[in-house]
């Protein structure tokens, strides 16, 4: 019996979806506006080294970000890292 080895490269593929949703119906001048950004990985592979950015609109003031979001030059950045694919 003879056997030959074959090297195969398997590439990963991730399909990320981002949804941004406000917790209030309208923004009112002088009041805080809170919103949530949700990242979903629809697969088929886990996504590596994921970074999410969200520019802050001109004329608004950044107050805070959860989950390690950092503001620099008018852009909030989250270093998500690995985003596992959604399990069905």
N, C-alpha and C positions, 0 to 999 in steps of 0.2 A: 504494500500500500504506500503510495506517495502522497505527500501533503505539501502544499505551497502556502506560505503566509502572504496575506494581503493587508496592507496598511490602508485604513479608511479614515478620513477626517470627517467628523460629525460636527457641523456648525450649529451653534445655538441661535434661536430666533425668539424674540420677545415682542409682543404687541401691547404697548402701554397705552392706556386711556387715562386722561386727566379731566376731572370735573371740578369746577370752581362754583361754589354755591353760597350765597349770602344768607345769613340767619335773620335778616330783616328785609322787608319788602322795598323800602326806599332809604336812600342815604339822606340825612338831614345835616345841613351845615352846623358845625360845632359839636356834633355827637359822634361817638365811635361807631364804626361799621365793622362788624365781624363777619368773616367768611371762612369756609372750610374748603381745602383742596384735597381731593381724594385721588389717589393713583391706584389704578387696577392693572395688573399684568394678566392679559388674556392668553398668555403663553404663545407657543407651546413650551417654551423654556423659561427658566428663571432669568431675570434681567440682572446684570452685574453692574456695579458702579453707577447706580442711578442718581442723577442730580436733577432736582426740580427748581426752577427759577420763576419768580413772579415779580414783574416790575411794578413799582408803586406809582400810581398816576400823579402827574404834576398837579400841584395845588392841594395835595393831601399830605397829612403828617403820619408817618409810621409810628405806631404805639408799641406793638409787641407781636411776636410770633411764637407759637408752640412748637414742640418736637424739634428743637434745635435750630430753627430758622434764624439766619443771620442777615442783617441789612448791610449792604455795601454798595455805594454809588447808586442808590435808588432802586436796588434790586434785592429782594429777599431770596436767599438760597438755602435749600435743604439738601444735605448730603444723605440720601436715603440708603445708599449701599445696595444690598441685594433685595430685589423685589421678587418674591416667589410667585410662580404662576398661580392663578386662581384655580382651586380644586372644584370639580363639579360633582 
